Amino acid sequence: MKVSYRNIAMVSALAILLIPTTAAAQGVLFVEGGNVGIGTATPSEAFHVWSNSVAKMIQNENVNATAAERIMFRLINKGKIRFVLNNTGAGASWTFDNDGNFSISKVGTGVNEMLVDGNGNMTIQGTLTQLSDVNLKSDFAAVDNSEILDRVLALPISEWSYKDDGPSIRHMGPMAQDFYGAFELGQGDTGISSLDTSGVAFAAIQGLHAIVEEKDQEIATLRKELEDLRTMVLEQIN
């Protein structure tokens, strides 16, 4: 479609403003009241892209043949930065905020559903569910619960603080190096997955339960032998 313009102005050596004559010329650049619009003749923001096509989107693509880290999108503000995702069909809006901490909030709840502070501590409003679907797993292997229990008993446990948090915030648990050395679980020896710690705990509990059952059986046998001995002694006395 050929588009005619009522004004083509050279703003500077590198900037040209194209102002279409009608709002029907969708998909081209509009300038209205200092706002720039693509697909709309009445942009409501400093930069407003409008489309009713499911195929249209905003794409920022770097085609440099050299693989390198590049900043592809940046928001800069002296103060709190908020990024909003608004689903008009579902009537739900979510915000991403940077006020020194990074938080994710659902508009209307009045809480941060997720918050990550500057030290990397994460707080969520609810439960953490880790994917554990049997259909997505492979290479299954049985474990020796009694052996796992022995490793747990030998695992050093201590109280400690993260250096970035300071000494007032305390935690308890093993060091990642010791945990990985004992079980070789996870992606390395500098972190511990809660999925692995719970698995180790379950196996150790089952191993401990087997010991308790064995001891209960031994106690029951000793009680039977003691009762038999008591009966024998009474019969001899009588």
C-alpha positions as CSV (number, residue, x, y, z in Angstrom):
1,M,0.0,0.0,0.0
2,K,1.4,3.4,-1.0
3,V,1.3,5.9,1.9
4,S,1.3,9.6,1.4
5,Y,2.7,12.0,4.0
6,R,1.5,15.5,4.8
7,N,4.9,16.4,6.2
8,I,8.4,15.0,5.9
9,A,10.7,17.0,8.1
10,M,14.5,16.8,8.6
11,V,14.9,17.2,12.3
12,S,18.7,16.6,12.3
13,A,21.2,14.9,10.1
14,L,20.0,11.5,11.5
15,A,16.4,12.0,12.3
16,I,13.4,12.2,10.0
17,L,9.8,12.5,11.1
18,L,7.1,10.8,8.9
19,I,3.6,12.0,9.6
20,P,0.9,10.0,7.6
21,T,-2.1,11.8,6.3
22,T,-4.6,9.4,7.7
23,A,-4.9,7.0,10.7
24,A,-5.7,4.2,8.2
25,A,-2.0,3.9,7.3
26,Q,-1.4,1.3,10.0
27,G,2.0,-0.1,10.6
28,V,3.9,3.1,9.9
29,L,5.3,5.9,12.1
30,F,3.1,8.5,13.7
31,V,4.0,11.6,15.8
32,E,1.2,13.1,17.9
33,G,1.7,15.6,20.7
34,G,5.3,14.6,21.1
35,N,4.5,10.9,21.4
36,V,5.6,8.4,18.8
37,G,3.2,5.7,17.7
38,I,3.5,2.7,15.4
39,G,0.1,1.4,14.2
40,T,-1.8,4.2,16.0
41,A,-2.3,7.8,15.1
42,T,-3.0,8.7,18.8
43,P,-0.1,7.3,20.8
44,S,-0.8,7.6,24.5
45,E,2.8,7.1,25.6
46,A,6.1,8.4,24.6
47,F,6.5,5.3,22.4
48,H,3.3,3.3,21.7
49,V,3.1,0.2,19.4
50,W,-0.4,-0.9,18.5
51,S,-1.5,-4.0,16.5
52,N,-4.5,-6.3,16.1
53,S,-2.5,-9.0,14.4
54,V,-1.3,-12.1,16.3
55,A,1.8,-12.2,14.0
56,K,3.2,-8.8,15.0
57,M,5.6,-8.2,17.8
58,I,8.6,-6.2,18.9
59,Q,11.9,-7.8,18.1
60,N,15.4,-6.6,19.0
61,E,17.9,-8.7,17.0
62,N,21.7,-8.4,16.9
63,V,23.1,-10.2,13.8
64,N,26.8,-9.6,14.6
65,A,28.6,-12.8,13.7
66,T,30.8,-12.6,16.8
67,A,29.4,-14.4,19.8
68,A,29.5,-12.0,22.8
69,E,27.5,-10.8,25.8
70,R,25.3,-7.8,24.8
71,I,22.8,-5.7,26.6
72,M,19.7,-6.1,24.5
73,F,17.2,-4.2,26.7
74,R,17.7,-1.7,29.4
75,L,15.5,0.4,31.6
76,I,17.1,3.4,33.4
77,N,15.4,5.6,36.1
78,K,16.5,7.5,39.1
79,G,14.1,5.7,41.5
80,K,11.9,2.6,41.5
81,I,11.6,0.9,38.1
82,R,8.4,-1.0,37.3
83,F,7.8,-3.3,34.4
84,V,4.1,-4.3,33.8
85,L,2.6,-7.3,32.1
86,N,-1.2,-6.7,31.6
87,N,-3.4,-9.6,30.4
88,T,-6.6,-7.9,29.4
89,G,-8.3,-11.3,28.6
90,A,-7.6,-12.8,32.0
91,G,-8.0,-9.5,33.8
92,A,-4.6,-10.0,35.5
93,S,-1.6,-7.7,35.8
94,W,1.8,-8.6,37.1
95,T,4.6,-6.2,37.8
96,F,8.4,-6.6,38.0
97,D,9.9,-4.0,40.3
98,N,13.4,-2.8,41.1
99,D,13.5,-0.7,44.3
100,G,16.9,-2.0,45.4
101,N,15.3,-5.5,45.6
102,F,13.8,-7.3,42.7
103,S,10.2,-8.3,43.2
104,I,7.3,-9.9,41.3
105,S,3.8,-8.9,42.3
106,K,0.3,-9.6,41.1
107,V,-1.6,-6.3,41.0
108,G,-4.3,-6.2,43.7
109,T,-2.8,-8.6,46.1
110,G,-0.9,-6.0,48.1
111,V,2.1,-8.4,48.6
112,N,5.2,-9.4,46.8
113,E,4.7,-12.9,45.4
114,M,8.5,-13.2,45.0
115,L,11.3,-11.0,46.3
116,V,15.0,-11.3,45.7
117,D,17.2,-9.0,47.8
118,G,20.6,-7.7,47.0
119,N,22.3,-10.6,48.8
120,G,20.5,-13.2,46.7
121,N,18.0,-14.2,49.4
122,M,14.6,-15.1,47.9
123,T,11.3,-14.9,49.6
124,I,8.1,-16.2,48.1
125,Q,4.4,-15.8,49.1
126,G,3.5,-19.5,49.0
127,T,5.1,-22.9,48.5
128,L,8.0,-23.9,46.3
129,T,7.3,-26.9,44.1
130,Q,10.1,-28.5,42.3
131,L,9.5,-30.6,39.2
132,S,9.7,-34.3,40.0
133,D,7.5,-36.0,37.4
134,V,8.6,-39.6,36.9
135,N,7.9,-39.3,33.2
136,L,10.7,-36.7,32.9
137,K,13.3,-38.8,34.7
138,S,15.7,-41.5,33.6
139,D,18.6,-43.7,34.8
140,F,16.8,-44.9,38.0
141,A,18.9,-46.7,40.7
142,A,17.9,-48.1,44.0
143,V,19.6,-46.8,47.2
144,D,20.8,-48.6,50.3
145,N,18.9,-46.8,53.1
146,S,21.2,-48.1,55.8
147,E,24.2,-46.9,53.9
148,I,22.6,-43.5,53.4
149,L,21.9,-43.3,57.1
150,D,25.5,-44.0,57.9
151,R,26.6,-41.2,55.6
152,V,24.1,-38.8,57.2
153,L,25.4,-39.7,60.7
154,A,29.0,-38.9,59.5
155,L,28.0,-35.6,57.8
156,P,29.2,-32.5,59.7
157,I,26.4,-30.2,60.6
158,S,27.0,-26.7,61.9
159,E,25.4,-23.3,62.4
160,W,26.7,-20.4,60.2
161,S,25.9,-17.1,58.6
162,Y,26.3,-16.0,55.0
163,K,29.0,-13.3,54.7
164,D,26.7,-10.9,52.9
165,D,23.9,-11.2,55.5
166,G,26.1,-10.7,58.5
167,P,26.4,-12.6,61.8
168,S,22.8,-11.8,63.1
169,I,21.2,-14.1,60.5
170,R,21.9,-17.7,61.3
171,H,21.4,-20.9,59.4
172,M,22.0,-24.6,60.1
173,G,23.1,-27.3,57.7
174,P,26.0,-29.1,56.1
175,M,28.6,-27.5,53.8
176,A,28.0,-28.1,50.1
177,Q,31.5,-29.6,49.7
178,D,30.8,-32.2,52.5
179,F,27.3,-33.0,51.1
180,Y,28.6,-33.5,47.6
181,G,31.5,-35.6,48.9
182,A,29.1,-37.9,50.8
183,F,26.4,-38.3,48.2
184,E,27.6,-36.8,44.9
185,L,24.2,-35.3,44.2
186,G,23.5,-32.1,42.3
187,Q,25.4,-30.0,39.9
188,G,28.6,-29.4,41.9
189,D,30.1,-28.9,45.4
190,T,29.2,-25.3,45.9
191,G,25.4,-25.6,46.2
192,I,22.8,-28.0,47.6
193,S,19.4,-28.7,46.1
194,S,16.5,-29.0,48.5
195,L,15.2,-31.8,46.3
196,D,18.4,-33.8,47.1
197,T,18.4,-33.0,50.9
198,S,14.8,-34.2,51.2
199,G,15.6,-37.3,49.2
200,V,18.6,-38.0,51.5
201,A,16.3,-37.4,54.6
202,F,13.6,-39.8,53.3
203,A,16.2,-42.5,52.7
204,A,17.8,-42.0,56.1
205,I,14.4,-42.1,57.8
206,Q,13.6,-45.4,56.1
207,G,17.0,-46.7,57.1
208,L,16.4,-45.7,60.7
209,H,12.9,-47.2,60.6
210,A,14.4,-50.6,59.5
211,I,16.8,-50.4,62.5
212,V,13.9,-49.7,64.9
213,E,11.9,-52.6,63.5
214,E,14.8,-54.9,63.9
215,K,15.3,-53.7,67.5
216,D,11.6,-54.1,68.2
217,Q,11.8,-57.7,66.9
218,E,14.8,-58.4,69.2
219,I,13.0,-56.9,72.2
220,A,9.9,-59.0,71.5
221,T,12.2,-62.1,71.3
222,L,13.9,-61.3,74.5
223,R,10.6,-60.7,76.2
224,K,9.4,-64.1,75.1
225,E,12.5,-65.7,76.3
226,L,12.2,-63.9,79.7
227,E,8.6,-64.9,80.0
228,D,9.5,-68.6,79.2
229,L,12.3,-68.5,81.8
230,R,10.0,-66.9,84.4
231,T,7.4,-69.6,83.8
232,M,10.1,-72.3,84.1
233,V,11.3,-70.9,87.4
234,L,7.8,-70.8,88.9
235,E,7.1,-74.3,87.9
236,Q,10.3,-75.5,89.6
237,I,9.4,-73.6,92.8
238,N,6.0,-75.0,92.9
